[in-house]
Amino acid sequence: MLFRKLTSAIVALTIVAAPAAAQSASAGRSAEPAPAQSELGGSSTLLLVAAIAAFGIAVLFLTDKDEDQPVSA
């Protein structure tokens, strides 16, 4: 019974102390501006055109009326 209470107390202390420790560790850091703009966030015009084309093709295939008559009657 004592071991269970001791374990519970240690877990509770850890849960309470973890955010405080994390906050004090990041207090010494300061934000700095990025040296250059990332090239990954460029224009997405080509991606937009490709998405619209894919959507149009999907709609075309999904709404295509299959009017072929079966061979066997």
PQR file with spaces between the fields and no chain letter, atoms N, CA, C, O and H, PARSE charges and radii, in Angstrom:
ATOM       1  N    MET     1       0.828   -1.185    0.000 -0.4000 1.5000
ATOM       2  CA   MET     1       0.000    0.000    0.000 -0.0000 2.0000
ATOM       3  C    MET     1       0.877    1.254    0.000  0.5500 1.7000
ATOM       4  O    MET     1       0.580    2.225   -0.696 -0.5500 1.4000
ATOM       5  N    LEU     2       1.932    1.227    0.766 -0.4000 1.5000
ATOM       6  CA   LEU     2       2.847    2.366    0.829 -0.0000 2.0000
ATOM       7  C    LEU     2       3.526    2.583   -0.526  0.5500 1.7000
ATOM       8  O    LEU     2       3.706    3.718   -0.967 -0.5500 1.4000
ATOM       9  H    LEU     2       2.173    0.438    1.331  0.4000 1.0000
ATOM      10  N    PHE     3       3.900    1.471   -1.182 -0.4000 1.5000
ATOM      11  CA   PHE     3       4.546    1.574   -2.490 -0.0000 2.0000
ATOM      12  C    PHE     3       3.610    2.212   -3.517  0.5500 1.7000
ATOM      13  O    PHE     3       4.044    3.023   -4.335 -0.5500 1.4000
ATOM      14  H    PHE     3       3.753    0.549   -0.823  0.4000 1.0000
ATOM      15  N    ARG     4       2.340    1.847   -3.474 -0.4000 1.5000
ATOM      16  CA   ARG     4       1.356    2.396   -4.414 -0.0000 2.0000
ATOM      17  C    ARG     4       1.184    3.900   -4.189  0.5500 1.7000
ATOM      18  O    ARG     4       1.107    4.658   -5.156 -0.5500 1.4000
ATOM      19  H    ARG     4       1.988    1.188   -2.809  0.4000 1.0000
ATOM      20  N    LYS     5       1.122    4.340   -2.940 -0.4000 1.5000
ATOM      21  CA   LYS     5       0.978    5.766   -2.638 -0.0000 2.0000
ATOM      22  C    LYS     5       2.230    6.534   -3.042  0.5500 1.7000
ATOM      23  O    LYS     5       2.144    7.645   -3.565 -0.5500 1.4000
ATOM      24  H    LYS     5       1.184    3.724   -2.155  0.4000 1.0000
ATOM      25  N    LEU     6       3.390    5.941   -2.798 -0.4000 1.5000
ATOM      26  CA   LEU     6       4.641    6.588   -3.168 -0.0000 2.0000
ATOM      27  C    LEU     6       4.744    6.735   -4.692  0.5500 1.7000
ATOM      28  O    LEU     6       5.167    7.775   -5.198 -0.5500 1.4000
ATOM      29  H    LEU     6       3.460    5.038   -2.373  0.4000 1.0000
ATOM      30  N    THR     7       4.355    5.690   -5.403 -0.4000 1.5000
ATOM      31  CA   THR     7       4.374    5.748   -6.863 -0.0000 2.0000
ATOM      32  C    THR     7       3.404    6.806   -7.380  0.5500 1.7000
ATOM      33  O    THR     7       3.738    7.555   -8.299 -0.5500 1.4000
ATOM      34  H    THR     7       4.011    4.846   -4.992  0.4000 1.0000
ATOM      35  N    SER     8       2.228    6.874   -6.810 -0.4000 1.5000
ATOM      36  CA   SER     8       1.248    7.881   -7.216 -0.0000 2.0000
ATOM      37  C    SER     8       1.758    9.288   -6.945  0.5500 1.7000
ATOM      38  O    SER     8       1.542   10.190   -7.755 -0.5500 1.4000
ATOM      39  H    SER     8       1.957    6.266   -6.064  0.4000 1.0000
ATOM      40  N    ALA     9       2.421    9.485   -5.832 -0.4000 1.5000
ATOM      41  CA   ALA     9       2.965   10.806   -5.489 -0.0000 2.0000
ATOM      42  C    ALA     9       4.075   11.209   -6.462  0.5500 1.7000
ATOM      43  O    ALA     9       4.162   12.370   -6.861 -0.5500 1.4000
ATOM      44  H    ALA     9       2.597    8.753   -5.174  0.4000 1.0000
ATOM      45  N    ILE    10       4.907   10.264   -6.834 -0.4000 1.5000
ATOM      46  CA   ILE    10       5.992   10.566   -7.772 -0.0000 2.0000
ATOM      47  C    ILE    10       5.428   10.909   -9.146  0.5500 1.7000
ATOM      48  O    ILE    10       5.898   11.842   -9.798 -0.5500 1.4000
ATOM      49  H    ILE    10       4.836    9.320   -6.510  0.4000 1.0000
ATOM      50  N    VAL    11       4.425   10.161   -9.585 -0.4000 1.5000
ATOM      51  CA   VAL    11       3.804   10.437  -10.880 -0.0000 2.0000
ATOM      52  C    VAL    11       3.140   11.810  -10.864  0.5500 1.7000
ATOM      53  O    VAL    11       3.265   12.563  -11.830 -0.5500 1.4000
ATOM      54  H    VAL    11       4.043    9.404   -9.056  0.4000 1.0000
ATOM      55  N    ALA    12       2.445   12.147   -9.793 -0.4000 1.5000
ATOM      56  CA   ALA    12       1.789   13.451   -9.694 -0.0000 2.0000
ATOM      57  C    ALA    12       2.820   14.578   -9.700  0.5500 1.7000
ATOM      58  O    ALA    12       2.612   15.601  -10.354 -0.5500 1.4000
ATOM      59  H    ALA    12       2.344   11.536   -9.008  0.4000 1.0000
ATOM      60  N    LEU    13       3.912   14.404   -8.991 -0.4000 1.5000
ATOM      61  CA   LEU    13       4.973   15.411   -8.969 -0.0000 2.0000
ATOM      62  C    LEU    13       5.591   15.586  -10.351  0.5500 1.7000
ATOM      63  O    LEU    13       5.891   16.707  -10.761 -0.5500 1.4000
ATOM      64  H    LEU    13       4.081   13.573   -8.461  0.4000 1.0000
ATOM      65  N    THR    14       5.779   14.499  -11.059 -0.4000 1.5000
ATOM      66  CA   THR    14       6.338   14.572  -12.405 -0.0000 2.0000
ATOM      67  C    THR    14       5.403   15.306  -13.346  0.5500 1.7000
ATOM      68  O    THR    14       5.842   16.119  -14.159 -0.5500 1.4000
ATOM      69  H    THR    14       5.535   13.588  -10.726  0.4000 1.0000
ATOM      70  N    ILE    15       4.108   15.019  -13.238 -0.4000 1.5000
ATOM      71  CA   ILE    15       3.125   15.688  -14.102 -0.0000 2.0000
ATOM      72  C    ILE    15       3.090   17.183  -13.827  0.5500 1.7000
ATOM      73  O    ILE    15       2.960   17.977  -14.759 -0.5500 1.4000
ATOM      74  H    ILE    15       3.751   14.359  -12.577  0.4000 1.0000
ATOM      75  N    VAL    16       3.201   17.569  -12.596 -0.4000 1.5000
ATOM      76  CA   VAL    16       3.166   18.987  -12.233 -0.0000 2.0000
ATOM      77  C    VAL    16       4.476   19.683  -12.598  0.5500 1.7000
ATOM      78  O    VAL    16       4.455   20.838  -13.024 -0.5500 1.4000
ATOM      79  H    VAL    16       3.307   16.924  -11.839  0.4000 1.0000
ATOM      80  N    ALA    17       5.607   19.011  -12.442 -0.4000 1.5000
ATOM      81  CA   ALA    17       6.905   19.646  -12.641 -0.0000 2.0000
ATOM      82  C    ALA    17       7.323   19.719  -14.107  0.5500 1.7000
ATOM      83  O    ALA    17       8.114   20.591  -14.465 -0.5500 1.4000
ATOM      84  H    ALA    17       5.624   18.073  -12.096  0.4000 1.0000
ATOM      85  N    ALA    18       6.826   18.845  -14.957 -0.4000 1.5000
ATOM      86  CA   ALA    18       7.280   18.795  -16.350 -0.0000 2.0000
ATOM      87  C    ALA    18       7.021   20.094  -17.111  0.5500 1.7000
ATOM      88  O    ALA    18       7.941   20.574  -17.773 -0.5500 1.4000
ATOM      89  H    ALA    18       6.183   18.136  -14.666  0.4000 1.0000
ATOM      90  N    PRO    19       5.825   20.697  -17.060 -0.5600 1.5000
ATOM      91  CA   PRO    19       5.626   21.956  -17.792  0.2800 2.0000
ATOM      92  C    PRO    19       6.496   23.096  -17.268  0.5500 1.7000
ATOM      93  O    PRO    19       6.975   23.923  -18.045 -0.5500 1.4000
ATOM      94  N    ALA    20       6.694   23.139  -15.981 -0.4000 1.5000
ATOM      95  CA   ALA    20       7.529   24.201  -15.418 -0.0000 2.0000
ATOM      96  C    ALA    20       8.977   24.043  -15.868  0.5500 1.7000
ATOM      97  O    ALA    20       9.640   25.034  -16.171 -0.5500 1.4000
ATOM      98  H    ALA    20       6.305   22.468  -15.350  0.4000 1.0000
ATOM      99  N    ALA    21       9.468   22.821  -15.914 -0.4000 1.5000
ATOM     100  CA   ALA    21      10.836   22.579  -16.365 -0.0000 2.0000
ATOM     101  C    ALA    21      10.990   22.913  -17.844  0.5500 1.7000
ATOM     102  O    ALA    21      12.010   23.464  -18.256 -0.5500 1.4000
ATOM     103  H    ALA    21       8.929   22.016  -15.667  0.4000 1.0000
ATOM     104  N    ALA    22       9.997   22.585  -18.626 -0.4000 1.5000
ATOM     105  CA   ALA    22      10.062   22.885  -20.061 -0.0000 2.0000
ATOM     106  C    ALA    22      10.012   24.385  -20.318  0.5500 1.7000
ATOM     107  O    ALA    22      10.681   24.882  -21.224 -0.5500 1.4000
ATOM     108  H    ALA    22       9.168   22.137  -18.291  0.4000 1.0000
ATOM     109  N    GLN    23       9.229   25.106  -19.532 -0.4000 1.5000
ATOM     110  CA   GLN    23       9.127   26.549  -19.701 -0.0000 2.0000
ATOM     111  C    GLN    23      10.432   27.235  -19.320  0.5500 1.7000
ATOM     112  O    GLN    23      10.855   28.167  -20.003 -0.5500 1.4000
ATOM     113  H    GLN    23       8.685   24.703  -18.796  0.4000 1.0000
ATOM     114  N    SER    24      11.066   26.801  -18.265 -0.4000 1.5000
ATOM     115  CA   SER    24      12.310   27.434  -17.849 -0.0000 2.0000
ATOM     116  C    SER    24      13.444   27.098  -18.810  0.5500 1.7000
ATOM     117  O    SER    24      14.378   27.887  -18.954 -0.5500 1.4000
ATOM     118  H    SER    24      10.722   26.044  -17.710  0.4000 1.0000
ATOM     119  N    ALA    25      13.384   25.957  -19.461 -0.4000 1.5000
ATOM     120  CA   ALA    25      14.429   25.602  -20.420 -0.0000 2.0000
ATOM     121  C    ALA    25      14.343   26.468  -21.669  0.5500 1.7000
ATOM     122  O    ALA    25      15.376   26.778  -22.263 -0.5500 1.4000
ATOM     123  H    ALA    25      12.626   25.316  -19.343  0.4000 1.0000
ATOM     124  N    SER    26      13.155   26.866  -22.084 -0.4000 1.5000
ATOM     125  CA   SER    26      13.015   27.663  -23.301 -0.0000 2.0000
ATOM     126  C    SER    26      13.061   29.164  -23.027  0.5500 1.7000
ATOM     127  O    SER    26      12.949   29.953  -23.965 -0.5500 1.4000
ATOM     128  H    SER    26      12.316   26.615  -21.602  0.4000 1.0000
ATOM     129  N    ALA    27      13.222   29.579  -21.783 -0.4000 1.5000
ATOM     130  CA   ALA    27      13.221   31.005  -21.456 -0.0000 2.0000
ATOM     131  C    ALA    27      14.462   31.706  -21.979  0.5500 1.7000
ATOM     132  O    ALA    27      14.415   32.905  -22.255 -0.5500 1.4000
ATOM     133  H    ALA    27      13.314   28.938  -21.021  0.4000 1.0000
ATOM     134  N    GLY    28      15.573   30.991  -22.123 -0.4000 1.5000
ATOM     135  CA   GLY    28      16.818   31.595  -22.579 -0.0000 2.0000
ATOM     136  C    GLY    28      16.890   31.760  -24.085  0.5500 1.7000
ATOM     137  O    GLY    28      17.792   32.436  -24.580 -0.5500 1.4000
ATOM     138  H    GLY    28      15.612   30.017  -21.899  0.4000 1.0000
ATOM     139  N    ARG    29      15.988   31.178  -24.814 -0.4000 1.5000
ATOM     140  CA   ARG    29      16.012   31.265  -26.272 -0.0000 2.0000
ATOM     141  C    ARG    29      15.314   32.532  -26.736  0.5500 1.7000
ATOM     142  O    ARG    29      14.369   32.999  -26.101 -0.5500 1.4000
ATOM     143  H    ARG    29      15.255   30.629  -24.412  0.4000 1.0000
ATOM     144  N    SER    30      15.778   33.076  -27.831 -0.4000 1.5000
ATOM     145  CA   SER    30      15.118   34.252  -28.405 -0.0000 2.0000
ATOM     146  C    SER    30      14.835   33.985  -29.878  0.5500 1.7000
ATOM     147  O    SER    30      15.538   33.212  -30.528 -0.5500 1.4000
ATOM     148  H    SER    30      16.546   32.697  -28.347  0.4000 1.0000
ATOM     149  N    ALA    31      13.821   34.618  -30.380 -0.4000 1.5000
ATOM     150  CA   ALA    31      13.441   34.438  -31.775 -0.0000 2.0000
ATOM     151  C    ALA    31      14.306   35.300  -32.669  0.5500 1.7000
ATOM     152  O    ALA    31      14.591   36.455  -32.349 -0.5500 1.4000
ATOM     153  H    ALA    31      13.250   35.246  -29.852  0.4000 1.0000
ATOM     154  N    GLU    32      14.721   34.741  -33.784 -0.4000 1.5000
ATOM     155  CA   GLU    32      15.500   35.486  -34.762 -0.0000 2.0000
ATOM     156  C    GLU    32      14.814   35.383  -36.117  0.5500 1.7000
ATOM     157  O    GLU    32      14.204   34.360  -36.427 -0.5500 1.4000
ATOM     158  H    GLU    32      14.489   33.803  -34.044  0.4000 1.0000
ATOM     159  N    PRO    33      14.908   36.420  -36.914 -0.5600 1.5000
ATOM     160  CA   PRO    33      14.291   36.345  -38.246  0.2800 2.0000
ATOM     161  C    PRO    33      15.029   35.333  -39.125  0.5500 1.7000
ATOM     162  O    PRO    33      16.224   35.099  -38.944 -0.5500 1.4000
ATOM     163  N    ALA    34      14.323   34.749  -40.056 -0.4000 1.5000
ATOM     164  CA   ALA    34      14.923   33.795  -40.980 -0.0000 2.0000
ATOM     165  C    ALA    34      15.860   34.537  -41.922  0.5500 1.7000
ATOM     166  O    ALA    34      15.545   35.646  -42.354 -0.5500 1.4000
ATOM     167  H    ALA    34      13.352   34.939  -40.203  0.4000 1.0000
ATOM     168  N    PRO    35      16.999   33.950  -42.246 -0.5600 1.5000
ATOM     169  CA   PRO    35      17.958   34.659  -43.097  0.2800 2.0000
ATOM     170  C    PRO    35      17.466   34.849  -44.530  0.5500 1.7000
ATOM     171  O    PRO    35      17.808   35.844  -45.169 -0.5500 1.4000
ATOM     172  N    ALA    36      16.682   33.927  -45.035 -0.4000 1.5000
ATOM     173  CA   ALA    36      16.172   34.055  -46.401 -0.0000 2.0000
ATOM     174  C    ALA    36      14.817   33.365  -46.477  0.5500 1.7000
ATOM     175  O    ALA    36      14.506   32.478  -45.683 -0.5500 1.4000
ATOM     176  H    ALA    36      16.404   33.119  -44.516  0.4000 1.0000
ATOM     177  N    GLN    37      14.035   33.786  -47.435 -0.4000 1.5000
ATOM     178  CA   GLN    37      12.715   33.191  -47.593 -0.0000 2.0000
ATOM     179  C    GLN    37      12.863   31.794  -48.197  0.5500 1.7000
ATOM     180  O    GLN    37      13.694   31.570  -49.077 -0.5500 1.4000
ATOM     181  H    GLN    37      14.288   34.507  -48.080  0.4000 1.0000
ATOM     182  N    SER    38      12.058   30.876  -47.718 -0.4000 1.5000
ATOM     183  CA   SER    38      12.098   29.509  -48.217 -0.0000 2.0000
ATOM     184  C    SER    38      11.594   29.450  -49.652  0.5500 1.7000
ATOM     185  O    SER    38      10.643   30.144  -50.014 -0.5500 1.4000
ATOM     186  H    SER    38      11.383   31.058  -47.003  0.4000 1.0000
ATOM     187  N    GLU    39      12.232   28.625  -50.461 -0.4000 1.5000
ATOM     188  CA   GLU    39      11.812   28.475  -51.851 -0.0000 2.0000
ATOM     189  C    GLU    39      10.706   27.441  -51.985  0.5500 1.7000
ATOM     190  O    GLU    39      10.132   27.303  -53.066 -0.5500 1.4000
ATOM     191  H    GLU    39      13.004   28.062  -50.167  0.4000 1.0000
ATOM     192  N    LEU    40      10.388   26.710  -50.922 -0.4000 1.5000
ATOM     193  CA   LEU    40       9.358   25.690  -50.989 -0.0000 2.0000
ATOM     194  C    LEU    40       7.961   26.290  -51.017  0.5500 1.7000
ATOM     195  O    LEU    40       7.029   25.628  -51.474 -0.5500 1.4000
ATOM     196  H    LEU    40      10.854   26.821  -50.044  0.4000 1.0000
ATOM     197  N    GLY    41       7.786   27.490  -50.554 -0.4000 1.5000
ATOM     198  CA   GLY    41       6.468   28.108  -50.497 -0.0000 2.0000
ATOM     199  C    GLY    41       6.156   28.946  -51.711  0.5500 1.7000
ATOM     200  O    GLY    41       5.498   29.980  -51.592 -0.5500 1.4000
ATOM     201  H    GLY    41       8.543   28.028  -50.183  0.4000 1.0000
ATOM     202  N    GLY    42       6.602   28.537  -52.853 -0.4000 1.5000
ATOM     203  CA   GLY    42       6.417   29.313  -54.068 -0.0000 2.0000
ATOM     204  C    GLY    42       4.998   29.268  -54.591  0.5500 1.7000
ATOM     205  O    GLY    42       4.074   28.869  -53.883 -0.5500 1.4000
ATOM     206  H    GLY    42       7.136   27.698  -52.950  0.4000 1.0000
ATOM     207  N    SER    43       4.836   29.676  -55.822 -0.4000 1.5000
ATOM     208  CA   SER    43       3.535   29.752  -56.461 -0.0000 2.0000
ATOM     209  C    SER    43       2.977   28.352  -56.675  0.5500 1.7000
ATOM     210  O    SER    43       3.702   27.433  -57.055 -0.5500 1.4000
ATOM     211  H    SER    43       5.587   30.001  -56.397  0.4000 1.0000
ATOM     212  N    SER    44       1.704   28.204  -56.430 -0.4000 1.5000
ATOM     213  CA   SER    44       1.070   26.902  -56.579 -0.0000 2.0000
ATOM     214  C    SER    44       0.082   26.898  -57.732  0.5500 1.7000
ATOM     215  O    SER    44      -0.898   26.155  -57.705 -0.5500 1.4000
ATOM     216  H    SER    44       1.115   28.950  -56.121  0.4000 1.0000
ATOM     217  N    THR    45       0.327   27.717  -58.738 -0.4000 1.5000
ATOM     218  CA   THR    45      -0.583   27.806  -59.880 -0.0000 2.0000
ATOM     219  C    THR    45      -0.630   26.487  -60.638  0.5500 1.7000
ATOM     220  O    THR    45      -1.707   26.033  -61.023 -0.5500 1.4000
ATOM     221  H    THR    45       1.124   28.321  -58.760  0.4000 1.0000
ATOM     222  N    LEU    46       0.513   25.874  -60.854 -0.4000 1.5000
ATOM     223  CA   LEU    46       0.561   24.607  -61.571 -0.0000 2.0000
ATOM     224  C    LEU    46      -0.188   23.525  -60.801  0.5500 1.7000
ATOM     225  O    LEU    46      -0.910   22.725  -61.396 -0.5500 1.4000
ATOM     226  H    LEU    46       1.388   26.243  -60.541  0.4000 1.0000
ATOM     227  N    LEU    47      -0.023   23.499  -59.494 -0.4000 1.5000
ATOM     228  CA   LEU    47      -0.730   22.529  -58.666 -0.0000 2.0000
ATOM     229  C    LEU    47      -2.235   22.754  -58.720  0.5500 1.7000
ATOM     230  O    LEU    47      -3.002   21.792  -58.755 -0.5500 1.4000
ATOM     231  H    LEU    47       0.564   24.149  -59.011  0.4000 1.0000
ATOM     232  N    LEU    48      -2.663   23.999  -58.727 -0.4000 1.5000
ATOM     233  CA   LEU    48      -4.091   24.323  -58.810 -0.0000 2.0000
ATOM     234  C    LEU    48      -4.674   23.875  -60.149  0.5500 1.7000
ATOM     235  O    LEU    48      -5.766   23.308  -60.188 -0.5500 1.4000
ATOM     236  H    LEU    48      -2.040   24.780  -58.699  0.4000 1.0000
ATOM     237  N    VAL    49      -3.971   24.119  -61.223 -0.4000 1.5000
ATOM     238  CA   VAL    49      -4.436   23.707  -62.544 -0.0000 2.0000
ATOM     239  C    VAL    49      -4.515   22.188  -62.627  0.5500 1.7000
ATOM     240  O    VAL    49      -5.471   21.649  -63.184 -0.5500 1.4000
ATOM     241  H    VAL    49      -3.084   24.580  -61.192  0.4000 1.0000
ATOM     242  N    ALA    50      -3.522   21.493  -62.082 -0.4000 1.5000
ATOM     243  CA   ALA    50      -3.528   20.029  -62.096 -0.0000 2.0000
ATOM     244  C    ALA    50      -4.685   19.479  -61.266  0.5500 1.7000
ATOM     245  O    ALA    50      -5.311   18.494  -61.657 -0.5500 1.4000
ATOM     246  H    ALA    50      -2.745   21.931  -61.629  0.4000 1.0000
ATOM     247  N    ALA    51      -4.970   20.100  -60.134 -0.4000 1.5000
ATOM     248  CA   ALA    51      -6.078   19.644  -59.289 -0.0000 2.0000
ATOM     249  C    ALA    51      -7.419   19.856  -59.983  0.5500 1.7000
ATOM     250  O    ALA    51      -8.294   18.994  -59.906 -0.5500 1.4000
ATOM     251  H    ALA    51      -4.461   20.900  -59.816  0.4000 1.0000
ATOM     252  N    ILE    52      -7.591   20.977  -60.652 -0.4000 1.5000
ATOM     253  CA   ILE    52      -8.837   21.243  -61.376 -0.0000 2.0000
ATOM     254  C    ILE    52      -9.006   20.256  -62.525  0.5500 1.7000
ATOM     255  O    ILE    52     -10.108   19.762  -62.764 -0.5500 1.4000
ATOM     256  H    ILE    52      -6.880   21.677  -60.715  0.4000 1.0000
ATOM     257  N    ALA    53      -7.921   19.967  -63.235 -0.4000 1.5000
ATOM     258  CA   ALA    53      -7.985   19.009  -64.338 -0.0000 2.0000
ATOM     259  C    ALA    53      -8.322   17.616  -63.823  0.5500 1.7000
ATOM     260  O    ALA    53      -9.133   16.914  -64.427 -0.5500 1.4000
ATOM     261  H    ALA    53      -7.026   20.368  -63.041  0.4000 1.0000
ATOM     262  N    ALA    54      -7.710   17.208  -62.715 -0.4000 1.5000
ATOM     263  CA   ALA    54      -7.996   15.891  -62.137 -0.0000 2.0000
ATOM     264  C    ALA    54      -9.447   15.810  -61.689  0.5500 1.7000
ATOM     265  O    ALA    54     -10.092   14.776  -61.864 -0.5500 1.4000
ATOM     266  H    ALA    54      -7.051   17.778  -62.225  0.4000 1.0000
ATOM     267  N    PHE    55      -9.959   16.879  -61.119 -0.4000 1.5000
ATOM     268  CA   PHE    55     -11.352   16.907  -60.687 -0.0000 2.0000
ATOM     269  C    PHE    55     -12.287   16.791  -61.892  0.5500 1.7000
ATOM     270  O    PHE    55     -13.275   16.059  -61.841 -0.5500 1.4000
ATOM     271  H    PHE    55      -9.435   17.718  -60.977  0.4000 1.0000
ATOM     272  N    GLY    56     -11.987   17.497  -62.956 -0.4000 1.5000
ATOM     273  CA   GLY    56     -12.804   17.442  -64.168 -0.0000 2.0000
ATOM     274  C    GLY    56     -12.804   16.055  -64.793  0.5500 1.7000
ATOM     275  O    GLY    56     -13.850   15.570  -65.225 -0.5500 1.4000
ATOM     276  H    GLY    56     -11.184   18.093  -62.997  0.4000 1.0000
ATOM     277  N    ILE    57     -11.646   15.415  -64.847 -0.4000 1.5000
ATOM     278  CA   ILE    57     -11.561   14.061  -65.394 -0.0000 2.0000
ATOM     279  C    ILE    57     -12.329   13.081  -64.519  0.5500 1.7000
ATOM     280  O    ILE    57     -13.008   12.193  -65.035 -0.5500 1.4000
ATOM     281  H    ILE    57     -10.797   15.809  -64.496  0.4000 1.0000
ATOM     282  N    ALA    58     -12.234   13.230  -63.208 -0.4000 1.5000
ATOM     283  CA   ALA    58     -12.969   12.348  -62.295 -0.0000 2.0000
ATOM     284  C    ALA    58     -14.476   12.514  -62.478  0.5500 1.7000
ATOM     285  O    ALA    58     -15.211   11.527  -62.492 -0.5500 1.4000
ATOM     286  H    ALA    58     -11.683   13.951  -62.788  0.4000 1.0000
ATOM     287  N    VAL    59     -14.934   13.743  -62.616 -0.4000 1.5000
ATOM     288  CA   VAL    59     -16.364   13.984  -62.831 -0.0000 2.0000
ATOM     289  C    VAL    59     -16.796   13.380  -64.158  0.5500 1.7000
ATOM     290  O    VAL    59     -17.877   12.798  -64.244 -0.5500 1.4000
ATOM     291  H    VAL    59     -14.336   14.545  -62.604  0.4000 1.0000
ATOM     292  N    LEU    60     -15.979   13.506  -65.184 -0.4000 1.5000
ATOM     293  CA   LEU    60     -16.294   12.947  -66.497 -0.0000 2.0000
ATOM     294  C    LEU    60     -16.448   11.431  -66.419  0.5500 1.7000
ATOM     295  O    LEU    60     -17.403   10.881  -66.968 -0.5500 1.4000
ATOM     296  H    LEU    60     -15.101   13.979  -65.114  0.4000 1.0000
ATOM     297  N    PHE    61     -15.534   10.756  -65.754 -0.4000 1.5000
ATOM     298  CA   PHE    61     -15.619    9.299  -65.644 -0.0000 2.0000
ATOM     299  C    PHE    61     -16.771    8.853  -64.756  0.5500 1.7000
ATOM     300  O    PHE    61     -17.395    7.826  -65.023 -0.5500 1.4000
ATOM     301  H    PHE    61     -14.758   11.202  -65.309  0.4000 1.0000
ATOM     302  N    LEU    62     -17.058    9.602  -63.716 -0.4000 1.5000
ATOM     303  CA   LEU    62     -18.121    9.192  -62.800 -0.0000 2.0000
ATOM     304  C    LEU    62     -19.513    9.443  -63.368  0.5500 1.7000
ATOM     305  O    LEU    62     -20.456    8.739  -63.007 -0.5500 1.4000
ATOM     306  H    LEU    62     -16.552   10.437  -63.499  0.4000 1.0000
ATOM     307  N    THR    63     -19.658   10.420  -64.239 -0.4000 1.5000
ATOM     308  CA   THR    63     -20.976   10.736  -64.785 -0.0000 2.0000
ATOM     309  C    THR    63     -21.189   10.164  -66.179  0.5500 1.7000
ATOM     310  O    THR    63     -22.233   10.396  -66.789 -0.5500 1.4000
ATOM     311  H    THR    63     -18.891   10.992  -64.532  0.4000 1.0000
ATOM     312  N    ASP    64     -20.215    9.422  -66.689 -0.4000 1.5000
ATOM     313  CA   ASP    64     -20.338    8.829  -68.012 -0.0000 2.0000
ATOM     314  C    ASP    64     -21.455    7.788  -68.000  0.5500 1.7000
ATOM     315  O    ASP    64     -21.430    6.843  -67.211 -0.5500 1.4000
ATOM     316  H    ASP    64     -19.367    9.234  -66.194  0.4000 1.0000
ATOM     317  N    LYS    65     -22.438    7.976  -68.886 -0.4000 1.5000
ATOM     318  CA   LYS    65     -23.551    7.037  -68.979 -0.0000 2.0000
ATOM     319  C    LYS    65     -23.090    5.818  -69.769  0.5500 1.7000
ATOM     320  O    LYS    65     -22.667    5.928  -70.919 -0.5500 1.4000
ATOM     321  H    LYS    65     -22.458    8.743  -69.527  0.4000 1.0000
ATOM     322  N    ASP    66     -23.176    4.697  -69.153 -0.4000 1.5000
ATOM     323  CA   ASP    66     -22.773    3.458  -69.794 -0.0000 2.0000
ATOM     324  C    ASP    66     -23.986    2.880  -70.505  0.5500 1.7000
ATOM     325  O    ASP    66     -24.735    2.088  -69.932 -0.5500 1.4000
ATOM     326  H    ASP    66     -23.520    4.608  -68.219  0.4000 1.0000
ATOM     327  N    GLU    67     -24.174    3.282  -71.762 -0.4000 1.5000
ATOM     328  CA   GLU    67     -25.369    2.906  -72.503 -0.0000 2.0000
ATOM     329  C    GLU    67     -25.156    1.705  -73.405  0.5500 1.7000
ATOM     330  O    GLU    67     -25.953    1.487  -74.317 -0.5500 1.4000
ATOM     331  H    GLU    67     -23.565    3.925  -72.227  0.4000 1.0000
ATOM     332  N    ASP    68     -24.140    0.938  -73.193 -0.4000 1.5000
ATOM     333  CA   ASP    68     -23.912   -0.265  -73.980 -0.0000 2.0000
ATOM     334  C    ASP    68     -24.981   -1.291  -73.651  0.5500 1.7000
ATOM     335  O    ASP    68     -25.284   -1.532  -72.483 -0.5500 1.4000
ATOM     336  H    ASP    68     -23.492    1.115  -72.452  0.4000 1.0000
ATOM     337  N    GLN    69     -25.542   -1.885  -74.669 -0.4000 1.5000
ATOM     338  CA   GLN    69     -26.557   -2.914  -74.493 -0.0000 2.0000
ATOM     339  C    GLN    69     -25.872   -4.260  -74.265  0.5500 1.7000
ATOM     340  O    GLN    69     -24.871   -4.566  -74.913 -0.5500 1.4000
ATOM     341  H    GLN    69     -25.295   -1.690  -75.618  0.4000 1.0000
ATOM     342  N    PRO    70     -26.404   -5.058  -73.353 -0.5600 1.5000
ATOM     343  CA   PRO    70     -25.800   -6.363  -73.133  0.2800 2.0000
ATOM     344  C    PRO    70     -26.002   -7.261  -74.359  0.5500 1.7000
ATOM     345  O    PRO    70     -27.002   -7.131  -75.065 -0.5500 1.4000
ATOM     346  N    VAL    71     -25.059   -8.164  -74.610 -0.4000 1.5000
ATOM     347  CA   VAL    71     -25.122   -9.047  -75.766 -0.0000 2.0000
ATOM     348  C    VAL    71     -26.190  -10.112  -75.572  0.5500 1.7000
ATOM     349  O    VAL    71     -26.927  -10.431  -76.504 -0.5500 1.4000
ATOM     350  H    VAL    71     -24.246   -8.269  -74.036  0.4000 1.0000
ATOM     351  N    SER    72     -26.276  -10.658  -74.378 -0.4000 1.5000
ATOM     352  CA   SER    72     -27.294  -11.683  -74.125 -0.0000 2.0000
ATOM     353  C    SER    72     -28.598  -11.024  -73.730  0.5500 1.7000
ATOM     354  O    SER    72     -28.614  -10.022  -73.015 -0.5500 1.4000
ATOM     355  H    SER    72     -25.676  -10.399  -73.620  0.4000 1.0000
ATOM     356  N    ALA    73     -29.694  -11.599  -74.208 -0.4000 1.5000
ATOM     357  CA   ALA    73     -30.992  -10.993  -73.920 -0.0000 2.0000
ATOM     358  C    ALA    73     -31.863  -11.899  -73.097  0.5500 1.7000
ATOM     359  O    ALA    73     -32.992  -11.538  -72.767 -0.5500 1.4000
ATOM     360  H    ALA    73     -29.681  -12.413  -74.789  0.4000 1.0000
